[in-house]
Amino acid sequence: MSAEPIHPEELPCALARGGWVIDIRPQAERTCDGALMGALAIERQLLIARLDPCSDARLSWARDPQLEWVIMCSSGADSAAAARSLRGLGLSRATSLSGGYHGLRSARMLDVADGAAHVEYGVVAAVGGIVPVRALTTC
């Protein structure tokens, strides 16, 4: 049950495949360093309860065990442990982001999740309208 962390350059392809980025940094850290727009913020201590297929506190839309979850912390260490925990629950496509938020910032990729499909569809659902057609990707 191992999954190598993905590198910041690989994140656009993970998002294009329908993956979700989950930012597990505490609120105070997100406030200080900055939020990653398009990421789902779930603090580390709540992550298992929100994604565990057997948890009553699971997010209602997070039922598919084949969803790709990219867990992100500040540096990559906490997210690697969190991804292992999720894989232990049967979420086999959970991985972590190598270098975390600081790695994305160094790579100048803090806007990488802005146009993720789940963000675009969420905005369309909230305001009504036509769902955007995503360009074909070579990932």
C-alpha positions as CSV (number, residue, x, y, z in Angstrom):
1,M,0.0,0.0,0.0
2,S,2.5,2.6,-1.1
3,A,2.0,5.6,-3.3
4,E,4.8,7.9,-4.1
5,P,4.2,11.6,-3.4
6,I,3.5,13.6,-6.5
7,H,5.7,16.6,-7.4
8,P,4.2,20.1,-8.0
9,E,4.7,19.7,-11.7
10,E,2.5,16.6,-11.7
11,L,-0.4,18.3,-9.9
12,P,-2.0,19.8,-13.0
13,C,-2.4,16.3,-14.5
14,A,-3.8,14.9,-11.2
15,L,-6.4,17.7,-11.3
16,A,-7.1,17.1,-14.9
17,R,-7.9,13.4,-14.1
18,G,-10.5,14.7,-11.5
19,G,-8.2,14.6,-8.5
20,W,-8.9,16.8,-5.4
21,V,-6.3,18.7,-3.5
22,I,-6.9,18.7,0.3
23,D,-5.1,21.3,2.3
24,I,-4.6,19.9,5.8
25,R,-2.7,22.9,7.2
26,P,-4.3,24.6,10.3
27,Q,-6.4,27.7,9.7
28,A,-3.8,29.9,11.3
29,E,-1.1,28.6,8.9
30,R,-3.4,29.1,5.9
31,T,-4.1,32.6,7.1
32,C,-0.4,33.4,7.6
33,D,1.1,31.7,4.5
34,G,-1.9,31.9,2.2
35,A,-4.6,29.6,1.1
36,L,-4.4,27.5,-2.0
37,M,-7.4,28.5,-4.0
38,G,-9.3,25.5,-5.3
39,A,-8.1,23.2,-2.5
40,L,-10.5,21.7,0.0
41,A,-9.4,22.8,3.4
42,I,-9.8,20.0,6.0
43,E,-7.5,20.2,9.0
44,R,-5.4,17.1,9.7
45,Q,-7.3,16.1,12.8
46,L,-10.6,16.0,10.9
47,L,-9.3,14.4,7.7
48,I,-10.0,10.7,8.5
49,A,-13.5,11.4,9.8
50,R,-14.4,13.4,6.7
51,L,-13.1,10.8,4.1
52,D,-13.4,7.5,5.9
53,P,-16.0,5.5,3.9
54,C,-17.3,4.1,7.2
55,S,-17.6,7.4,9.1
56,D,-20.9,9.1,9.9
57,A,-19.0,12.4,9.6
58,R,-17.8,11.6,6.0
59,L,-18.5,14.2,3.4
60,S,-21.6,13.1,1.5
61,W,-20.0,13.5,-1.9
62,A,-16.8,11.7,-1.0
63,R,-18.2,8.2,-1.4
64,D,-16.1,6.9,-4.3
65,P,-13.1,5.0,-3.1
66,Q,-11.4,5.5,-6.5
67,L,-11.3,9.3,-6.1
68,E,-7.8,10.7,-6.3
69,W,-6.9,12.7,-3.2
70,V,-3.7,14.8,-3.2
71,I,-3.0,15.7,0.4
72,M,-1.1,18.9,1.0
73,C,0.6,20.3,4.1
74,S,3.3,22.9,4.5
75,S,6.3,20.8,3.7
76,G,5.0,17.3,2.6
77,A,5.8,15.4,5.8
78,D,2.4,15.5,7.5
79,S,0.6,15.0,4.2
80,A,2.6,11.8,3.5
81,A,1.5,10.4,6.9
82,A,-2.1,11.4,6.2
83,A,-2.1,9.8,2.8
84,R,-0.8,6.5,4.3
85,S,-3.7,6.7,6.8
86,L,-6.2,7.2,4.0
87,R,-4.8,4.3,2.0
88,G,-5.2,2.2,5.1
89,L,-8.9,2.9,5.0
90,G,-9.1,1.7,1.4
91,L,-8.7,5.0,-0.4
92,S,-6.0,3.5,-2.7
93,R,-5.5,6.7,-4.8
94,A,-4.6,8.9,-1.8
95,T,-1.2,10.5,-2.2
96,S,0.7,13.5,-0.9
97,L,2.3,16.6,-2.5
98,S,6.0,16.5,-2.3
99,G,7.2,19.8,-0.8
100,G,3.7,20.8,0.2
101,Y,2.5,24.4,0.0
102,H,6.1,25.7,0.2
103,G,7.0,23.5,-2.8
104,L,4.1,24.9,-4.8
105,R,5.1,28.4,-3.9
106,S,8.8,27.8,-4.9
107,A,7.6,26.4,-8.2
108,R,5.4,29.5,-8.6
109,M,2.3,27.3,-9.0
110,L,0.0,28.7,-6.3
111,D,-2.7,29.1,-9.0
112,V,-2.6,25.5,-10.1
113,A,-6.0,24.5,-8.6
114,D,-7.9,27.6,-9.6
115,G,-9.3,26.0,-12.7
116,A,-9.8,22.4,-11.4
117,A,-12.9,20.8,-12.7
118,H,-14.4,20.5,-9.2
119,V,-14.0,24.3,-8.7
120,E,-15.5,25.2,-12.1
121,Y,-18.4,22.9,-11.7
122,G,-19.0,24.1,-8.1
123,V,-19.1,27.7,-9.3
124,V,-21.5,26.8,-12.1
125,A,-23.7,24.9,-9.8
126,A,-23.8,27.8,-7.3
127,V,-24.6,30.5,-9.9
128,G,-26.4,28.4,-12.5
129,G,-25.4,28.2,-16.1
130,I,-23.6,26.1,-18.6
131,V,-20.9,23.7,-17.4
132,P,-17.6,24.6,-19.1
133,V,-16.1,22.0,-21.4
134,R,-12.6,21.2,-20.4
135,A,-9.8,21.2,-23.0
136,L,-8.3,17.8,-23.8
137,T,-5.2,17.1,-21.8
138,T,-2.1,15.1,-22.6
139,C,-1.7,13.8,-19.1
